[in-house]
C-alpha cells in the first residue's frame, strides 16, 4: 500500500493507492470480471463521509479509468453524478482525481453530453480559480475532452465564463500549465467561429505568439495547435496572427528534426494561409520553394498534402514560379508521389492537380517549357496508369484535367499523348455519365480544355459522338453560382460539338450567364466569372463582341473600384484581354477618359503575366500628352502622367 501523500497546502492523506497526477504511468486494466465487479464497490466508497476513503477510491479509479470496460462499468454504476458532486468538494486532491476520471469517461461517445446534462461543466470552470497546478491541469484536460467536436459544450464553457480563465494560463510561469491551456483552447475553439472570436478577444493571439517566440519546443507545438484551431476559416483571427508575425516563428519549426513537429507546423501555416488565393500565395512565397519541395519529399502524408496545396497556390497563373519549380527539379518529387502505391487519396488528388497547375497560366495560356519538362520526367505513364486501372472516379477525373493541361496548346504533345500513351477522349466522355455531379462537371471542364482553341480536338470529339446539352443543363440551372459559371464556360468552348443546339445560341447563352454573374454579391463568383471571361476573350471570332455587347466592360470597370484585391485583379485581367477587340477597346477608352483614375487601377491591378493591347496603352499616352476634351481628364492629367511613367 502507498504511504502518506502531501498535496498542496500540506494536508496529510493516507491513501491506499496513489498515482502522481502528472506524468503517471497508469495501472493495467482489471482482468476478468473481478475488476469490473469492483467498480460498484469503489463507487460506493466515493460516497463515504470520510475524505480519506473517498481519496482512496478515486485514486484506484483514476489509475484504471482509461480502460473502456471500466468506463462502461462506471456509467452502469451511476458513478457520473457522484463524481460531478465531488468536483464541488473543498479538497483539491479529491477534485483533481475526480476530474481525471471524468476526463476518461468523456472520451467515450455520448458521455460528454451526459456529463453536461448533469451540470458537470460548471464545477470544472469553478476549479480554474484554484491554486494547485495539478488541479488546474486536470480540470483543463477534462474541459478539453468535453469540448472536442462538441459545439454545445464549447458554447456552455463560454457562457460559464471559462474562456478568460483558460486564456489567463497562457501567461503562466509553468510550462505544464501553458501546454494544458493551449490544448484546451484548441478543442474549445475548433470549428466554432463564435468561440474563436471570443478567445481572440481575450488577447489570446498575443499570448500564443509570445509562446511561439520562446524556444521551448513542447509549448511551441501546443501553441501551434491552438493557433491552427483559432485561425481555421476565420479571416479576422488569421490577420491578427499574421500581423503579429506568427508565421515567422511557426516556420522555424519546419527545421526541427521530429517529424510530428514539422507536420504540425505545416498544418498550422496552411490554416493561416486562409481561403483566398492571394493569402495562400503570400504564405507559399513566405515558406519558399525549398521547403515546399522538402514537404513533397517527406514521408509524411500531412506534409505531402500541405506541400501540394502550397505549390498549387504558388504556381497558379505564375510563369515565373512555374519555371523556378521546374528548374529546382521539383517535378520529379511530384511524379514520384503519383507513382507511390500507398498514398492517401486526398494527397494524390492534390498532387495530380499541382502537375496541371504547372502547365497553364492566366487566360488558359500554356507554358511549353513546363509541359515539356513534365513529359521529359515521365509524368504521363503513371497518370495514364491511374486512368486505365480501377481507382476512384475522383482520381480519374483529376487525371484527365491534368492531362488536358499538359497538352493544352501544344500539338506535338497532343500527338504524343494519343500515339504513345494510349489515351483517348472516350476516357473523358465516359466520366460525363458519372452519377456524381461534381465529377460530371469536372469531366466537362477537362473536355473543354482538350477542345480549347483546338479545332482538331473538337473534330475528334465529334467523331466519337459529340455530347448533348442535357449533360450541362443541371449545372446551367443550378442554384450554385460556381456550377453555373463553369458550365457556361464549357458550353461556349464546346459549342461546335454539342449536337442538339446551334453554336450561336450556345455561345450567347454561356456568355450571358457569365456576364450576369459579374453582378453577384459573392466576390468569389465575381472572380471566377472574370477569370472565365478572360479565358474566352481570346477564343474564336465573335466571342469578344458578344461579351462587350452585354455591357460587360462597364461592369468590369466598376469592379476596379472594389475593396477586394482579387476582384480588382480578375476584372483588370479581363479588361486587358478585351482591349484587343476594337469594340471593347472604345468602351474601355471612353471610361478611362471620363474617369482618369480608372486607368491607374487597370494598370496597377493587371497581373504580371496578363496582356493588354499595346495600341490601347499607346493611345492613352497620346491622349494624355495632347490633352483630352474631357474636363475630368484635364483635371487629373498629372496623375495620369505619373502612373504611366
Residue pairs with C-beta under 8 A, 6 or more apart in sequence:
1 16
1 17
2 15
2 16
2 17
2 18
3 14
4 12
4 13
4 14
4 15
5 12
5 13
5 15
5 18
5 93
6 12
7 13
7 92
7 93
7 132
7 134
8 92
8 93
8 131
8 132
8 135
9 92
11 91
11 93
13 51
13 52
13 55
13 93
14 52
15 52
15 55
15 56
15 59
16 56
16 59
16 60
17 56
17 59
17 60
17 63
18 59
19 25
19 26
19 27
19 59
19 62
19 63
21 96
21 97
21 100
21 134
21 137
21 138
22 133
22 134
22 137
22 176
24 63
26 63
26 64
26 66
27 63
27 64
29 35
29 64
29 67
29 69
29 70
30 36
30 38
30 64
30 67
30 69
30 70
35 64
35 69
35 70
36 69
36 70
36 73
39 61
39 70
39 73
39 74
39 76
39 77
39 79
40 73
40 77
42 57
42 60
42 61
43 57
43 74
43 77
43 78
43 79
43 82
45 53
45 54
45 56
45 57
46 54
46 57
46 58
46 61
46 79
46 82
46 83
46 86
47 82
48 54
48 57
51 89
51 91
51 94
54 86
54 89
54 91
54 94
55 91
55 93
55 94
55 97
58 86
58 94
58 97
58 98
58 101
59 97
61 70
61 74
61 79
61 97
61 101
62 97
62 100
62 101
64 70
65 71
65 74
65 100
65 101
65 104
65 105
66 104
68 108
70 104
71 104
71 105
71 107
71 108
71 111
72 108
74 80
74 101
74 105
75 105
75 108
75 111
79 101
80 102
80 105
80 111
80 114
80 115
80 118
80 120
81 118
83 98
83 101
83 102
83 105
83 120
84 98
84 102
84 115
84 118
84 119
84 120
84 123
86 94
86 95
86 98
87 95
87 98
87 99
87 102
87 120
87 123
87 124
87 127
88 123
89 95
89 98
92 130
92 132
92 134
92 135
93 134
93 135
95 123
95 127
95 130
95 135
95 139
96 132
96 134
96 135
96 138
96 139
99 124
99 127
99 135
99 138
99 139
99 141
99 142
100 138
100 141
100 142
102 115
102 120
102 124
102 142
103 138
103 141
103 142
103 145
105 111
105 115
106 112
106 115
106 142
106 145
106 146
107 145
112 145
112 146
112 147
112 148
112 150
112 153
113 150
113 152
113 153
115 121
115 146
116 146
116 152
116 153
116 156
120 146
121 143
121 146
121 153
121 156
121 157
121 160
121 162
122 160
124 139
124 142
124 143
124 146
124 162
125 143
125 157
125 160
125 161
125 162
125 165
127 135
127 136
127 139
128 136
128 139
128 140
128 162
128 165
128 166
129 165
130 136
130 139
133 174
133 176
133 177
136 169
136 177
136 180
137 176
137 177
137 180
140 166
140 169
140 180
140 181
140 183
140 184
141 180
141 183
141 184
143 157
143 162
143 166
143 184
143 188
144 180
144 183
144 184
144 186
144 187
144 188
145 187
146 153
147 153
147 154
147 157
147 184
147 187
147 188
148 187
148 190
149 190
149 191
151 191
151 192
154 188
154 189
154 192
154 195
155 192
155 194
155 195
157 163
157 188
158 194
158 195
158 198
162 188
163 188
163 195
163 198
163 199
163 202
164 202
166 181
166 184
166 185
166 188
167 181
167 185
167 199
167 202
167 203
167 204
167 207
168 181
169 177
169 178
169 180
169 181
170 178
170 181
170 182
170 185
170 204
170 207
170 208
170 211
171 207
171 210
172 178
172 181
175 216
175 218
175 219
178 211
178 219
178 222
178 223
179 218
179 219
179 222
182 208
182 211
182 219
182 222
182 223
182 225
182 226
183 222
183 225
183 226
185 199
185 204
185 226
185 229
185 230
186 222
186 225
186 226
186 228
186 229
186 230
187 229
188 195
188 199
189 195
189 196
189 199
189 226
189 229
189 230
190 229
190 232
191 229
191 232
193 233
193 234
196 229
196 230
196 231
196 232
196 234
196 237
197 234
197 236
197 237
199 230
200 230
200 236
200 237
200 240
204 226
204 230
205 230
205 237
205 240
205 241
205 244
205 246
206 244
208 223
208 226
208 227
208 230
208 241
208 246
209 241
209 244
209 245
209 246
209 249
211 219
211 220
211 222
211 223
212 220
212 223
212 224
212 227
212 246
212 249
212 250
213 249
214 220
217 253
217 256
217 258
217 261
220 249
220 253
221 253
221 260
221 261
221 264
224 250
224 253
224 264
224 265
224 268
225 264
225 268
227 241
227 246
227 250
227 268
227 271
227 272
228 264
228 267
228 268
228 271
230 237
230 241
231 237
231 238
231 241
231 268
231 271
231 272
232 271
233 275
235 274
235 275
235 276
238 271
238 272
238 274
238 279
241 247
241 272
242 272
246 272
247 269
247 272
247 283
247 286
248 286
250 265
250 268
250 269
250 272
251 265
251 269
251 286
251 287
251 291
253 261
253 262
253 264
253 265
254 262
254 265
254 266
254 287
254 291
254 294
256 262
256 265
259 298
259 299
259 300
262 298
262 300
262 303
263 300
263 302
263 303
266 295
266 302
266 303
266 306
266 307
267 302
267 306
269 283
269 287
269 306
270 283
270 306
270 309
270 310
272 283
273 279
273 280
273 282
273 283
273 284
273 310
273 313
274 280
274 283
276 566
277 313
277 316
277 566
278 565
278 566
280 309
280 310
280 313
281 313
281 314
281 316
281 318
283 310
283 313
284 292
284 310
284 311
284 313
284 314
285 314
287 310
289 314
289 321
289 324
289 325
289 328
289 330
290 328
292 307
292 310
292 311
292 314
292 330
293 307
293 325
293 328
293 329
293 330
293 333
294 307
295 303
295 304
295 306
295 307
295 310
296 303
296 304
296 307
296 308
296 311
296 330
296 333
296 334
296 337
296 351
297 333
298 304
298 307
301 343
301 344
301 347
304 337
304 343
304 347
304 351
305 344
305 346
305 347
305 350
308 334
308 337
308 347
308 350
308 351
308 353
308 354
309 350
311 325
311 330
311 334
311 354
311 357
312 350
312 353
312 354
312 357
314 321
314 325
315 321
315 322
315 325
315 354
315 357
315 358
316 357
317 361
317 362
317 607
317 609
318 361
318 608
318 609
319 361
319 367
319 609
320 608
322 357
322 358
322 359
322 361
322 367
322 370
323 367
323 369
323 370
325 331
325 358
326 358
326 369
326 370
326 373
331 355
331 358
331 373
331 374
331 377
331 379
332 377
334 351
334 354
334 355
334 379
335 355
335 374
335 377
335 378
335 379
335 382
337 343
337 347
337 348
337 351
338 348
338 351
338 352
338 355
338 379
338 382
338 383
338 386
339 382
343 351
345 392
345 394
345 395
348 395
349 394
349 395
349 398
352 383
352 386
352 395
352 398
352 399
352 402
353 398
353 401
353 402
355 374
355 379
355 383
355 402
355 405
355 406
356 401
356 402
356 404
356 405
356 406
357 405
358 367
358 370
358 373
358 374
358 405
359 366
359 367
359 370
359 371
359 374
359 405
359 406
359 408
360 366
360 367
360 405
360 408
361 367
361 609
362 534
362 573
362 607
362 609
362 610
363 534
363 535
363 537
363 538
363 573
363 577
363 610
363 611
364 408
364 449
364 452
364 535
365 409
365 609
366 408
366 409
366 410
368 409
368 410
371 406
371 407
371 408
371 410
371 413
372 413
374 380
374 406
375 406
375 413
375 416
379 406
380 403
380 406
380 416
380 417
380 420
380 421
381 421
383 399
383 402
383 403
384 399
384 403
384 421
384 422
384 423
386 395
386 396
386 399
387 396
387 399
387 400
387 403
387 423
387 427
388 422
393 431
393 434
393 436
393 439
394 436
394 439
396 427
396 431
397 431
397 434
397 439
397 442
397 443
397 446
398 442
400 427
400 428
400 431
400 443
400 446
401 442
401 445
401 446
401 449
403 417
403 423
403 446
404 428
404 446
404 447
404 449
404 450
405 449
406 413
406 417
407 413
407 414
407 416
407 417
407 450
408 449
408 452
409 452
409 453
409 454
411 456
414 454
414 456
414 457
417 423
418 424
424 464
425 447
425 450
425 457
425 460
425 461
425 464
426 464
428 443
428 446
428 447
428 450
429 443
429 447
429 461
429 464
429 465
429 467
431 439
431 440
431 442
431 443
431 446
432 440
432 443
432 444
432 447
432 467
432 471
433 440
434 440
434 443
437 474
437 475
440 471
440 475
441 475
441 483
441 486
441 487
444 471
444 472
444 475
444 486
444 487
444 490
444 494
445 486
445 489
445 490
447 461
447 467
447 490
447 494
448 489
448 490
448 493
448 494
450 457
450 461
451 457
451 458
451 461
451 493
451 494
451 497
452 493
452 535
452 539
453 538
453 539
453 540
455 496
458 494
458 496
458 497
461 467
461 494
461 497
462 496
462 497
466 497
466 498
466 499
467 494
467 497
467 498
467 499
468 498
468 499
468 500
469 491
469 498
469 500
469 501
469 506
470 500
472 487
472 490
472 491
472 498
475 483
475 484
475 486
475 487
476 484
476 487
476 488
476 491
476 509
476 513
477 484
478 484
478 487
481 517
481 520
481 522
481 525
481 528
482 524
482 525
482 528
484 513
484 517
485 513
485 514
485 517
485 525
485 528
485 529
485 532
486 528
486 532
488 509
488 510
488 511
488 513
488 514
488 517
488 532
489 510
489 514
489 532
489 535
489 536
490 510
491 498
491 506
491 507
491 509
491 510
492 506
492 507
492 510
492 511
492 536
492 539
492 543
493 536
493 539
494 506
495 503
495 504
495 506
495 507
495 510
496 503
498 506
507 542
507 543
507 546
508 546
511 533
511 536
511 543
511 546
511 547
511 550
512 550
514 529
514 532
514 533
514 536
515 529
515 533
515 547
515 550
515 551
515 552
515 555
517 525
517 526
517 528
517 529
518 526
518 529
518 530
518 533
518 552
518 555
518 556
518 559
519 555
520 526
520 529
523 562
523 564
523 566
523 567
526 559
526 562
526 567
526 570
526 571
527 566
527 567
527 570
530 556
530 559
530 567
530 570
530 571
530 573
530 574
531 570
531 573
531 574
533 547
533 552
533 574
534 570
534 573
534 574
534 576
534 577
534 610
536 543
536 547
537 543
537 544
537 547
537 574
537 577
537 578
537 580
537 581
538 577
538 580
544 578
544 580
544 581
544 583
544 584
545 581
545 583
547 578
547 584
548 578
548 581
548 583
548 584
548 587
549 583
552 574
552 578
553 575
553 578
553 584
553 587
553 588
553 591
554 587
554 591
556 571
556 574
556 575
556 578
557 571
557 575
557 588
557 591
557 595
557 598
559 567
559 568
559 570
559 571
560 568
560 571
560 572
560 575
560 598
560 601
560 602
560 605
561 568
561 601
562 568
562 571
565 605
568 601
568 605
569 605
569 606
569 607
571 605
572 601
572 602
572 603
572 604
572 605
572 606
572 607
572 610
573 606
573 607
573 610
575 588
575 602
575 612
576 602
576 606
576 610
576 611
576 612
576 613
577 610
577 611
577 612
578 584
578 585
578 588
579 585
579 588
579 612
579 613
579 615
579 616
580 611
580 613
585 613
585 615
585 616
588 602
588 616
589 616
589 619
589 620
591 598
592 598
592 599
592 602
592 620
593 623
593 628
593 630
593 632
593 633
594 630
594 632
594 633
595 632
596 632
596 633
596 635
596 636
596 637
596 639
596 640
597 636
597 639
599 620
599 640
599 643
600 639
600 640
600 643
602 612
603 612
603 617
603 643
603 644
604 643
606 612
620 640
620 644
621 644
623 633
624 633
624 637
624 640
624 641
624 644
627 633
627 634
627 637
628 634
633 640
